[in-house]
Amino acid sequence: MNRVRRLTPGLWALIAVTFIVQGIQTGAWWKLPASAVFAQVYVPGGFGDQMPHVWTLDVEMFFYLF
């Protein structure tokens, strides 16, 4: 839980800045929330294409969840 509390605000800030600066270049707007809950890897063509380096957080959260 500590890890989630530490990573989530930073991820949300990164998503907000990326969205403000770049907008949604690929995919639809409804794919944006998948990034906010560490699931961008599992939504093909989503907002995660603009932040490819964040996939590691998705995998890490999946590991801790299961």
PDB file of N, CA, C, O and CB in Angstrom:
ATOM      1  N   MET A   1       0.815  -1.190   0.000  1.00  0.00           N
ATOM      2  CA  MET A   1       0.000   0.000   0.000  1.00  0.00           C
ATOM      3  C   MET A   1       0.864   1.262   0.000  1.00  0.00           C
ATOM      4  O   MET A   1       0.521   2.259  -0.636  1.00  0.00           O
ATOM      5  CB  MET A   1      -0.930  -0.006   1.199  1.00  0.00           C
ATOM      6  N   ASN A   2       1.976   1.208   0.712  1.00  0.00           N
ATOM      7  CA  ASN A   2       2.854   2.376   0.742  1.00  0.00           C
ATOM      8  C   ASN A   2       3.372   2.710  -0.651  1.00  0.00           C
ATOM      9  O   ASN A   2       3.482   3.879  -1.023  1.00  0.00           O
ATOM     10  CB  ASN A   2       4.027   2.136   1.692  1.00  0.00           C
ATOM     11  N   ARG A   3       3.684   1.678  -1.406  1.00  0.00           N
ATOM     12  CA  ARG A   3       4.201   1.890  -2.763  1.00  0.00           C
ATOM     13  C   ARG A   3       3.135   2.547  -3.647  1.00  0.00           C
ATOM     14  O   ARG A   3       3.439   3.449  -4.428  1.00  0.00           O
ATOM     15  CB  ARG A   3       4.661   0.546  -3.384  1.00  0.00           C
ATOM     16  N   VAL A   4       1.910   2.097  -3.523  1.00  0.00           N
ATOM     17  CA  VAL A   4       0.816   2.680  -4.306  1.00  0.00           C
ATOM     18  C   VAL A   4       0.624   4.139  -3.932  1.00  0.00           C
ATOM     19  O   VAL A   4       0.461   4.989  -4.807  1.00  0.00           O
ATOM     20  CB  VAL A   4      -0.495   1.897  -4.089  1.00  0.00           C
ATOM     21  N   ARG A   5       0.640   4.432  -2.653  1.00  0.00           N
ATOM     22  CA  ARG A   5       0.474   5.814  -2.200  1.00  0.00           C
ATOM     23  C   ARG A   5       1.635   6.708  -2.644  1.00  0.00           C
ATOM     24  O   ARG A   5       1.462   7.914  -2.820  1.00  0.00           O
ATOM     25  CB  ARG A   5       0.344   5.853  -0.681  1.00  0.00           C
ATOM     26  N   ARG A   6       2.784   6.129  -2.819  1.00  0.00           N
ATOM     27  CA  ARG A   6       3.944   6.908  -3.244  1.00  0.00           C
ATOM     28  C   ARG A   6       3.946   7.119  -4.764  1.00  0.00           C
ATOM     29  O   ARG A   6       4.332   8.191  -5.231  1.00  0.00           O
ATOM     30  CB  ARG A   6       5.240   6.208  -2.805  1.00  0.00           C
ATOM     31  N   LEU A   7       3.527   6.129  -5.530  1.00  0.00           N
ATOM     32  CA  LEU A   7       3.600   6.213  -6.986  1.00  0.00           C
ATOM     33  C   LEU A   7       2.404   6.914  -7.638  1.00  0.00           C
ATOM     34  O   LEU A   7       2.560   7.594  -8.652  1.00  0.00           O
ATOM     35  CB  LEU A   7       3.725   4.838  -7.549  1.00  0.00           C
ATOM     36  N   THR A   8       1.230   6.753  -7.066  1.00  0.00           N
ATOM     37  CA  THR A   8       0.016   7.249  -7.704  1.00  0.00           C
ATOM     38  C   THR A   8       0.016   8.764  -7.931  1.00  0.00           C
ATOM     39  O   THR A   8      -0.298   9.189  -9.043  1.00  0.00           O
ATOM     40  CB  THR A   8      -1.171   6.873  -6.871  1.00  0.00           C
ATOM     41  N   PRO A   9       0.349   9.597  -6.951  1.00  0.00           N
ATOM     42  CA  PRO A   9       0.341  11.047  -7.230  1.00  0.00           C
ATOM     43  C   PRO A   9       1.307  11.460  -8.345  1.00  0.00           C
ATOM     44  O   PRO A   9       0.994  12.338  -9.149  1.00  0.00           O
ATOM     45  CB  PRO A   9       0.689  11.811  -5.968  1.00  0.00           C
ATOM     46  N   GLY A  10       2.455  10.837  -8.389  1.00  0.00           N
ATOM     47  CA  GLY A  10       3.413  11.142  -9.451  1.00  0.00           C
ATOM     48  C   GLY A  10       2.902  10.728 -10.820  1.00  0.00           C
ATOM     49  O   GLY A  10       3.067  11.456 -11.799  1.00  0.00           O
ATOM     50  N   LEU A  11       2.279   9.555 -10.887  1.00  0.00           N
ATOM     51  CA  LEU A  11       1.713   9.096 -12.155  1.00  0.00           C
ATOM     52  C   LEU A  11       0.606  10.020 -12.606  1.00  0.00           C
ATOM     53  O   LEU A  11       0.547  10.385 -13.780  1.00  0.00           O
ATOM     54  CB  LEU A  11       1.187   7.667 -12.030  1.00  0.00           C
ATOM     55  N   TRP A  12      -0.269  10.404 -11.701  1.00  0.00           N
ATOM     56  CA  TRP A  12      -1.369  11.300 -12.060  1.00  0.00           C
ATOM     57  C   TRP A  12      -0.846  12.657 -12.525  1.00  0.00           C
ATOM     58  O   TRP A  12      -1.396  13.248 -13.454  1.00  0.00           O
ATOM     59  CB  TRP A  12      -2.317  11.483 -10.869  1.00  0.00           C
ATOM     60  N   ALA A  13       0.200  13.150 -11.892  1.00  0.00           N
ATOM     61  CA  ALA A  13       0.795  14.418 -12.317  1.00  0.00           C
ATOM     62  C   ALA A  13       1.393  14.285 -13.718  1.00  0.00           C
ATOM     63  O   ALA A  13       1.239  15.181 -14.549  1.00  0.00           O
ATOM     64  CB  ALA A  13       1.878  14.872 -11.313  1.00  0.00           C
ATOM     65  N   LEU A  14       2.071  13.171 -13.979  1.00  0.00           N
ATOM     66  CA  LEU A  14       2.648  12.921 -15.302  1.00  0.00           C
ATOM     67  C   LEU A  14       1.557  12.833 -16.361  1.00  0.00           C
ATOM     68  O   LEU A  14       1.707  13.384 -17.451  1.00  0.00           O
ATOM     69  CB  LEU A  14       3.479  11.630 -15.292  1.00  0.00           C
ATOM     70  N   ILE A  15       0.472  12.152 -16.055  1.00  0.00           N
ATOM     71  CA  ILE A  15      -0.644  12.043 -16.998  1.00  0.00           C
ATOM     72  C   ILE A  15      -1.237  13.419 -17.277  1.00  0.00           C
ATOM     73  O   ILE A  15      -1.518  13.752 -18.428  1.00  0.00           O
ATOM     74  CB  ILE A  15      -1.732  11.093 -16.450  1.00  0.00           C
ATOM     75  N   ALA A  16      -1.427  14.216 -16.233  1.00  0.00           N
ATOM     76  CA  ALA A  16      -2.009  15.552 -16.403  1.00  0.00           C
ATOM     77  C   ALA A  16      -1.122  16.440 -17.262  1.00  0.00           C
ATOM     78  O   ALA A  16      -1.615  17.116 -18.164  1.00  0.00           O
ATOM     79  CB  ALA A  16      -2.239  16.210 -15.043  1.00  0.00           C
ATOM     80  N   VAL A  17       0.168  16.448 -16.998  1.00  0.00           N
ATOM     81  CA  VAL A  17       1.088  17.281 -17.778  1.00  0.00           C
ATOM     82  C   VAL A  17       1.137  16.808 -19.228  1.00  0.00           C
ATOM     83  O   VAL A  17       1.117  17.626 -20.148  1.00  0.00           O
ATOM     84  CB  VAL A  17       2.503  17.255 -17.160  1.00  0.00           C
ATOM     85  N   THR A  18       1.201  15.502 -19.434  1.00  0.00           N
ATOM     86  CA  THR A  18       1.232  14.961 -20.794  1.00  0.00           C
ATOM     87  C   THR A  18      -0.047  15.307 -21.535  1.00  0.00           C
ATOM     88  O   THR A  18      -0.003  15.676 -22.709  1.00  0.00           O
ATOM     89  CB  THR A  18       1.433  13.440 -20.769  1.00  0.00           C
ATOM     90  N   PHE A  19      -1.181  15.195 -20.867  1.00  0.00           N
ATOM     91  CA  PHE A  19      -2.462  15.506 -21.493  1.00  0.00           C
ATOM     92  C   PHE A  19      -2.560  16.990 -21.840  1.00  0.00           C
ATOM     93  O   PHE A  19      -3.054  17.345 -22.910  1.00  0.00           O
ATOM     94  CB  PHE A  19      -3.615  15.103 -20.570  1.00  0.00           C
ATOM     95  N   ILE A  20      -2.095  17.854 -20.946  1.00  0.00           N
ATOM     96  CA  ILE A  20      -2.156  19.294 -21.187  1.00  0.00           C
ATOM     97  C   ILE A  20      -1.232  19.700 -22.335  1.00  0.00           C
ATOM     98  O   ILE A  20      -1.606  20.503 -23.189  1.00  0.00           O
ATOM     99  CB  ILE A  20      -1.783  20.064 -19.915  1.00  0.00           C
ATOM    100  N   VAL A  21      -0.036  19.142 -22.346  1.00  0.00           N
ATOM    101  CA  VAL A  21       0.950  19.530 -23.361  1.00  0.00           C
ATOM    102  C   VAL A  21       0.647  18.892 -24.718  1.00  0.00           C
ATOM    103  O   VAL A  21       0.685  19.572 -25.744  1.00  0.00           O
ATOM    104  CB  VAL A  21       2.357  19.137 -22.907  1.00  0.00           C
ATOM    105  N   GLN A  22       0.348  17.589 -24.730  1.00  0.00           N
ATOM    106  CA  GLN A  22       0.205  16.874 -25.997  1.00  0.00           C
ATOM    107  C   GLN A  22      -1.236  16.613 -26.402  1.00  0.00           C
ATOM    108  O   GLN A  22      -1.512  16.411 -27.585  1.00  0.00           O
ATOM    109  CB  GLN A  22       0.927  15.579 -25.918  1.00  0.00           C
ATOM    110  N   GLY A  23      -2.152  16.612 -25.456  1.00  0.00           N
ATOM    111  CA  GLY A  23      -3.512  16.199 -25.763  1.00  0.00           C
ATOM    112  C   GLY A  23      -3.548  14.701 -25.985  1.00  0.00           C
ATOM    113  O   GLY A  23      -2.585  14.001 -25.670  1.00  0.00           O
ATOM    114  N   ILE A  24      -4.631  14.214 -26.514  1.00  0.00           N
ATOM    115  CA  ILE A  24      -4.715  12.788 -26.840  1.00  0.00           C
ATOM    116  C   ILE A  24      -4.466  12.663 -28.338  1.00  0.00           C
ATOM    117  O   ILE A  24      -5.322  13.009 -29.152  1.00  0.00           O
ATOM    118  CB  ILE A  24      -6.118  12.166 -26.428  1.00  0.00           C
ATOM    119  N   GLN A  25      -3.286  12.166 -28.689  1.00  0.00           N
ATOM    120  CA  GLN A  25      -2.907  12.083 -30.093  1.00  0.00           C
ATOM    121  C   GLN A  25      -3.407  10.799 -30.746  1.00  0.00           C
ATOM    122  O   GLN A  25      -3.728  10.789 -31.935  1.00  0.00           O
ATOM    123  CB  GLN A  25      -1.403  12.177 -30.230  1.00  0.00           C
ATOM    124  N   THR A  26      -3.473   9.731 -29.981  1.00  0.00           N
ATOM    125  CA  THR A  26      -3.914   8.460 -30.539  1.00  0.00           C
ATOM    126  C   THR A  26      -5.023   7.897 -29.678  1.00  0.00           C
ATOM    127  O   THR A  26      -5.053   8.116 -28.467  1.00  0.00           O
ATOM    128  CB  THR A  26      -2.744   7.460 -30.647  1.00  0.00           C
ATOM    129  N   GLY A  27      -5.925   7.179 -30.298  1.00  0.00           N
ATOM    130  CA  GLY A  27      -6.980   6.536 -29.533  1.00  0.00           C
ATOM    131  C   GLY A  27      -8.087   7.493 -29.127  1.00  0.00           C
ATOM    132  O   GLY A  27      -8.185   8.610 -29.635  1.00  0.00           O
ATOM    133  N   ALA A  28      -8.902   7.040 -28.219  1.00  0.00           N
ATOM    134  CA  ALA A  28     -10.058   7.812 -27.766  1.00  0.00           C
ATOM    135  C   ALA A  28      -9.844   8.308 -26.346  1.00  0.00           C
ATOM    136  O   ALA A  28      -8.993   7.789 -25.623  1.00  0.00           O
ATOM    137  CB  ALA A  28     -11.339   6.969 -27.847  1.00  0.00           C
ATOM    138  N   TRP A  29     -10.610   9.304 -25.950  1.00  0.00           N
ATOM    139  CA  TRP A  29     -10.476   9.907 -24.620  1.00  0.00           C
ATOM    140  C   TRP A  29     -10.749   8.911 -23.507  1.00  0.00           C
ATOM    141  O   TRP A  29     -10.180   9.045 -22.423  1.00  0.00           O
ATOM    142  CB  TRP A  29     -11.415  11.088 -24.484  1.00  0.00           C
ATOM    143  N   TRP A  30     -11.606   7.908 -23.737  1.00  0.00           N
ATOM    144  CA  TRP A  30     -11.971   6.968 -22.679  1.00  0.00           C
ATOM    145  C   TRP A  30     -10.819   6.035 -22.311  1.00  0.00           C
ATOM    146  O   TRP A  30     -10.906   5.310 -21.320  1.00  0.00           O
ATOM    147  CB  TRP A  30     -13.174   6.149 -23.106  1.00  0.00           C
ATOM    148  N   LYS A  31      -9.758   6.045 -23.085  1.00  0.00           N
ATOM    149  CA  LYS A  31      -8.588   5.235 -22.749  1.00  0.00           C
ATOM    150  C   LYS A  31      -7.677   5.934 -21.746  1.00  0.00           C
ATOM    151  O   LYS A  31      -6.785   5.303 -21.180  1.00  0.00           O
ATOM    152  CB  LYS A  31      -7.806   4.903 -24.007  1.00  0.00           C
ATOM    153  N   LEU A  32      -7.890   7.222 -21.522  1.00  0.00           N
ATOM    154  CA  LEU A  32      -7.095   7.989 -20.573  1.00  0.00           C
ATOM    155  C   LEU A  32      -7.205   7.452 -19.140  1.00  0.00           C
ATOM    156  O   LEU A  32      -6.182   7.345 -18.464  1.00  0.00           O
ATOM    157  CB  LEU A  32      -7.521   9.442 -20.610  1.00  0.00           C
ATOM    158  N   PRO A  33      -8.405   7.110 -18.649  1.00  0.00           N
ATOM    159  CA  PRO A  33      -8.492   6.587 -17.270  1.00  0.00           C
ATOM    160  C   PRO A  33      -7.720   5.280 -17.043  1.00  0.00           C
ATOM    161  O   PRO A  33      -7.318   4.990 -15.917  1.00  0.00           O
ATOM    162  CB  PRO A  33      -9.941   6.365 -16.910  1.00  0.00           C
ATOM    163  N   ALA A  34      -7.516   4.504 -18.086  1.00  0.00           N
ATOM    164  CA  ALA A  34      -6.742   3.270 -17.935  1.00  0.00           C
ATOM    165  C   ALA A  34      -5.330   3.571 -17.468  1.00  0.00           C
ATOM    166  O   ALA A  34      -4.749   2.798 -16.706  1.00  0.00           O
ATOM    167  CB  ALA A  34      -6.704   2.493 -19.252  1.00  0.00           C
ATOM    168  N   SER A  35      -4.780   4.673 -17.913  1.00  0.00           N
ATOM    169  CA  SER A  35      -3.442   5.065 -17.476  1.00  0.00           C
ATOM    170  C   SER A  35      -3.436   5.462 -16.010  1.00  0.00           C
ATOM    171  O   SER A  35      -2.460   5.216 -15.301  1.00  0.00           O
ATOM    172  CB  SER A  35      -2.918   6.213 -18.329  1.00  0.00           C
ATOM    173  N   ALA A  36      -4.512   6.071 -15.557  1.00  0.00           N
ATOM    174  CA  ALA A  36      -4.583   6.548 -14.176  1.00  0.00           C
ATOM    175  C   ALA A  36      -4.701   5.415 -13.166  1.00  0.00           C
ATOM    176  O   ALA A  36      -4.416   5.608 -11.984  1.00  0.00           O
ATOM    177  CB  ALA A  36      -5.753   7.484 -14.018  1.00  0.00           C
ATOM    178  N   VAL A  37      -5.116   4.236 -13.618  1.00  0.00           N
ATOM    179  CA  VAL A  37      -5.252   3.098 -12.693  1.00  0.00           C
ATOM    180  C   VAL A  37      -4.251   1.993 -13.016  1.00  0.00           C
ATOM    181  O   VAL A  37      -4.487   0.819 -12.730  1.00  0.00           O
ATOM    182  CB  VAL A  37      -6.680   2.535 -12.744  1.00  0.00           C
ATOM    183  N   PHE A  38      -3.124   2.392 -13.620  1.00  0.00           N
ATOM    184  CA  PHE A  38      -2.029   1.453 -13.920  1.00  0.00           C
ATOM    185  C   PHE A  38      -2.465   0.331 -14.854  1.00  0.00           C
ATOM    186  O   PHE A  38      -2.097  -0.825 -14.645  1.00  0.00           O
ATOM    187  CB  PHE A  38      -1.486   0.854 -12.630  1.00  0.00           C
ATOM    188  N   ALA A  39      -3.242   0.656 -15.876  1.00  0.00           N
ATOM    189  CA  ALA A  39      -3.709  -0.374 -16.801  1.00  0.00           C
ATOM    190  C   ALA A  39      -3.481   0.001 -18.261  1.00  0.00           C
ATOM    191  O   ALA A  39      -4.103  -0.591 -19.144  1.00  0.00           O
ATOM    192  CB  ALA A  39      -5.176  -0.642 -16.572  1.00  0.00           C
ATOM    193  N   GLN A  40      -2.615   0.959 -18.539  1.00  0.00           N
ATOM    194  CA  GLN A  40      -2.425   1.400 -19.916  1.00  0.00           C
ATOM    195  C   GLN A  40      -1.822   0.321 -20.794  1.00  0.00           C
ATOM    196  O   GLN A  40      -2.037   0.323 -22.006  1.00  0.00           O
ATOM    197  CB  GLN A  40      -1.552   2.621 -19.950  1.00  0.00           C
ATOM    198  N   VAL A  41      -1.078  -0.593 -20.212  1.00  0.00           N
ATOM    199  CA  VAL A  41      -0.472  -1.675 -20.981  1.00  0.00           C
ATOM    200  C   VAL A  41      -1.539  -2.612 -21.539  1.00  0.00           C
ATOM    201  O   VAL A  41      -1.349  -3.232 -22.585  1.00  0.00           O
ATOM    202  CB  VAL A  41       0.516  -2.458 -20.113  1.00  0.00           C
ATOM    203  N   TYR A  42      -2.647  -2.706 -20.839  1.00  0.00           N
ATOM    204  CA  TYR A  42      -3.691  -3.656 -21.198  1.00  0.00           C
ATOM    205  C   TYR A  42      -4.747  -3.068 -22.121  1.00  0.00           C
ATOM    206  O   TYR A  42      -5.704  -3.757 -22.474  1.00  0.00           O
ATOM    207  CB  TYR A  42      -4.347  -4.172 -19.960  1.00  0.00           C
ATOM    208  N   VAL A  43      -4.593  -1.795 -22.525  1.00  0.00           N
ATOM    209  CA  VAL A  43      -5.515  -1.141 -23.453  1.00  0.00           C
ATOM    210  C   VAL A  43      -4.719  -0.793 -24.715  1.00  0.00           C
ATOM    211  O   VAL A  43      -3.979   0.191 -24.727  1.00  0.00           O
ATOM    212  CB  VAL A  43      -6.176   0.151 -22.807  1.00  0.00           C
ATOM    213  N   PRO A  44      -4.865  -1.588 -25.768  1.00  0.00           N
ATOM    214  CA  PRO A  44      -4.072  -1.327 -26.976  1.00  0.00           C
ATOM    215  C   PRO A  44      -4.449   0.006 -27.623  1.00  0.00           C
ATOM    216  O   PRO A  44      -5.623   0.365 -27.714  1.00  0.00           O
ATOM    217  CB  PRO A  44      -4.258  -2.464 -27.985  1.00  0.00           C
ATOM    218  N   GLY A  45      -3.435   0.717 -28.061  1.00  0.00           N
ATOM    219  CA  GLY A  45      -3.657   1.983 -28.732  1.00  0.00           C
ATOM    220  C   GLY A  45      -4.147   3.086 -27.819  1.00  0.00           C
ATOM    221  O   GLY A  45      -4.747   4.054 -28.284  1.00  0.00           O
ATOM    222  N   GLY A  46      -3.905   2.957 -26.557  1.00  0.00           N
ATOM    223  CA  GLY A  46      -4.404   3.934 -25.599  1.00  0.00           C
ATOM    224  C   GLY A  46      -3.481   5.111 -25.397  1.00  0.00           C
ATOM    225  O   GLY A  46      -2.545   5.327 -26.166  1.00  0.00           O
ATOM    226  N   PHE A  47      -3.752   5.861 -24.364  1.00  0.00           N
ATOM    227  CA  PHE A  47      -2.977   7.046 -24.026  1.00  0.00           C
ATOM    228  C   PHE A  47      -1.538   6.668 -23.684  1.00  0.00           C
ATOM    229  O   PHE A  47      -0.645   7.514 -23.739  1.00  0.00           O
ATOM    230  CB  PHE A  47      -3.626   7.795 -22.854  1.00  0.00           C
ATOM    231  N   GLY A  48      -1.313   5.423 -23.337  1.00  0.00           N
ATOM    232  CA  GLY A  48       0.024   4.961 -22.987  1.00  0.00           C
ATOM    233  C   GLY A  48       1.022   5.025 -24.124  1.00  0.00           C
ATOM    234  O   GLY A  48       2.230   4.971 -23.891  1.00  0.00           O
ATOM    235  N   ASP A  49       0.537   5.141 -25.358  1.00  0.00           N
ATOM    236  CA  ASP A  49       1.452   5.282 -26.493  1.00  0.00           C
ATOM    237  C   ASP A  49       2.234   6.584 -26.409  1.00  0.00           C
ATOM    238  O   ASP A  49       3.321   6.700 -26.976  1.00  0.00           O
ATOM    239  CB  ASP A  49       0.681   5.221 -27.813  1.00  0.00           C
ATOM    240  N   GLN A  50       1.677   7.570 -25.694  1.00  0.00           N
ATOM    241  CA  GLN A  50       2.367   8.846 -25.537  1.00  0.00           C
ATOM    242  C   GLN A  50       3.325   8.825 -24.353  1.00  0.00           C
ATOM    243  O   GLN A  50       4.188   9.695 -24.241  1.00  0.00           O
ATOM    244  CB  GLN A  50       1.358   9.972 -25.368  1.00  0.00           C
ATOM    245  N   MET A  51       3.183   7.844 -23.470  1.00  0.00           N
ATOM    246  CA  MET A  51       4.061   7.707 -22.303  1.00  0.00           C
ATOM    247  C   MET A  51       4.551   6.258 -22.221  1.00  0.00           C
ATOM    248  O   MET A  51       4.204   5.550 -21.275  1.00  0.00           O
ATOM    249  CB  MET A  51       3.316   8.121 -20.984  1.00  0.00           C
ATOM    250  N   PRO A  52       5.338   5.812 -23.179  1.00  0.00           N
ATOM    251  CA  PRO A  52       5.702   4.394 -23.226  1.00  0.00           C
ATOM    252  C   PRO A  52       6.546   3.925 -22.045  1.00  0.00           C
ATOM    253  O   PRO A  52       6.545   2.734 -21.734  1.00  0.00           O
ATOM    254  CB  PRO A  52       6.442   4.116 -24.488  1.00  0.00           C
ATOM    255  N   HIS A  53       7.254   4.814 -21.389  1.00  0.00           N
ATOM    256  CA  HIS A  53       8.122   4.423 -20.286  1.00  0.00           C
ATOM    257  C   HIS A  53       7.349   4.076 -19.017  1.00  0.00           C
ATOM    258  O   HIS A  53       7.937   3.550 -18.072  1.00  0.00           O
ATOM    259  CB  HIS A  53       9.100   5.527 -19.994  1.00  0.00           C
ATOM    260  N   VAL A  54       6.057   4.355 -18.970  1.00  0.00           N
ATOM    261  CA  VAL A  54       5.265   4.118 -17.761  1.00  0.00           C
ATOM    262  C   VAL A  54       4.785   2.665 -17.684  1.00  0.00           C
ATOM    263  O   VAL A  54       4.193   2.270 -16.679  1.00  0.00           O
ATOM    264  CB  VAL A  54       4.060   5.072 -17.720  1.00  0.00           C
ATOM    265  N   TRP A  55       5.030   1.866 -18.721  1.00  0.00           N
ATOM    266  CA  TRP A  55       4.574   0.476 -18.708  1.00  0.00           C
ATOM    267  C   TRP A  55       5.159  -0.285 -17.529  1.00  0.00           C
ATOM    268  O   TRP A  55       4.541  -1.227 -17.033  1.00  0.00           O
ATOM    269  CB  TRP A  55       4.946  -0.219 -20.014  1.00  0.00           C
ATOM    270  N   THR A  56       6.326   0.105 -17.081  1.00  0.00           N
ATOM    271  CA  THR A  56       6.949  -0.606 -15.966  1.00  0.00           C
ATOM    272  C   THR A  56       6.130  -0.482 -14.689  1.00  0.00           C
ATOM    273  O   THR A  56       6.087  -1.416 -13.890  1.00  0.00           O
ATOM    274  CB  THR A  56       8.356  -0.081 -15.728  1.00  0.00           C
ATOM    275  N   LEU A  57       5.479   0.664 -14.489  1.00  0.00           N
ATOM    276  CA  LEU A  57       4.617   0.827 -13.315  1.00  0.00           C
ATOM    277  C   LEU A  57       3.404  -0.085 -13.398  1.00  0.00           C
ATOM    278  O   LEU A  57       2.963  -0.626 -12.385  1.00  0.00           O
ATOM    279  CB  LEU A  57       4.168   2.283 -13.176  1.00  0.00           C
ATOM    280  N   ASP A  58       2.858  -0.259 -14.607  1.00  0.00           N
ATOM    281  CA  ASP A  58       1.718  -1.156 -14.779  1.00  0.00           C
ATOM    282  C   ASP A  58       2.091  -2.589 -14.409  1.00  0.00           C
ATOM    283  O   ASP A  58       1.348  -3.279 -13.711  1.00  0.00           O
ATOM    284  CB  ASP A  58       1.206  -1.100 -16.225  1.00  0.00           C
ATOM    285  N   VAL A  59       3.240  -3.016 -14.884  1.00  0.00           N
ATOM    286  CA  VAL A  59       3.696  -4.376 -14.589  1.00  0.00           C
ATOM    287  C   VAL A  59       3.982  -4.532 -13.100  1.00  0.00           C
ATOM    288  O   VAL A  59       3.662  -5.564 -12.510  1.00  0.00           O
ATOM    289  CB  VAL A  59       4.952  -4.719 -15.412  1.00  0.00           C
ATOM    290  N   GLU A  60       4.575  -3.530 -12.504  1.00  0.00           N
ATOM    291  CA  GLU A  60       4.883  -3.584 -11.077  1.00  0.00           C
ATOM    292  C   GLU A  60       3.610  -3.652 -10.232  1.00  0.00           C
ATOM    293  O   GLU A  60       3.552  -4.415  -9.268  1.00  0.00           O
ATOM    294  CB  GLU A  60       5.716  -2.368 -10.671  1.00  0.00           C
ATOM    295  N   MET A  61       2.604  -2.874 -10.578  1.00  0.00           N
ATOM    296  CA  MET A  61       1.342  -2.906  -9.823  1.00  0.00           C
ATOM    297  C   MET A  61       0.646  -4.246  -9.995  1.00  0.00           C
ATOM    298  O   MET A  61       0.052  -4.763  -9.049  1.00  0.00           O
ATOM    299  CB  MET A  61       0.409  -1.768 -10.273  1.00  0.00           C
ATOM    300  N   PHE A  62       0.715  -4.814 -11.195  1.00  0.00           N
ATOM    301  CA  PHE A  62       0.137  -6.135 -11.423  1.00  0.00           C
ATOM    302  C   PHE A  62       0.845  -7.165 -10.554  1.00  0.00           C
ATOM    303  O   PHE A  62       0.198  -8.043  -9.984  1.00  0.00           O
ATOM    304  CB  PHE A  62       0.232  -6.528 -12.915  1.00  0.00           C
ATOM    305  N   PHE A  63       2.154  -7.068 -10.448  1.00  0.00           N
ATOM    306  CA  PHE A  63       2.930  -7.985  -9.611  1.00  0.00           C
ATOM    307  C   PHE A  63       2.514  -7.874  -8.143  1.00  0.00           C
ATOM    308  O   PHE A  63       2.296  -8.888  -7.479  1.00  0.00           O
ATOM    309  CB  PHE A  63       4.435  -7.699  -9.758  1.00  0.00           C
ATOM    310  N   TYR A  64       2.405  -6.643  -7.638  1.00  0.00           N
ATOM    311  CA  TYR A  64       2.040  -6.461  -6.239  1.00  0.00           C
ATOM    312  C   TYR A  64       0.598  -6.876  -5.970  1.00  0.00           C
ATOM    313  O   TYR A  64       0.278  -7.353  -4.881  1.00  0.00           O
ATOM    314  CB  TYR A  64       2.245  -5.014  -5.832  1.00  0.00           C
ATOM    315  N   LEU A  65      -0.271  -6.695  -6.963  1.00  0.00           N
ATOM    316  CA  LEU A  65      -1.669  -7.062  -6.789  1.00  0.00           C
ATOM    317  C   LEU A  65      -1.855  -8.567  -6.690  1.00  0.00           C
ATOM    318  O   LEU A  65      -2.654  -9.059  -5.893  1.00  0.00           O
ATOM    319  CB  LEU A  65      -2.494  -6.520  -7.931  1.00  0.00           C
ATOM    320  N   PHE A  66      -1.106  -9.288  -7.510  1.00  0.00           N
ATOM    321  CA  PHE A  66      -1.261 -10.737  -7.508  1.00  0.00           C
ATOM    322  C   PHE A  66      -0.115 -11.422  -6.784  1.00  0.00           C
ATOM    323  O   PHE A  66      -0.090 -12.649  -6.690  1.00  0.00           O
ATOM    324  CB  PHE A  66      -1.357 -11.256  -8.928  1.00  0.00           C
TER     325      PHE A  66
END
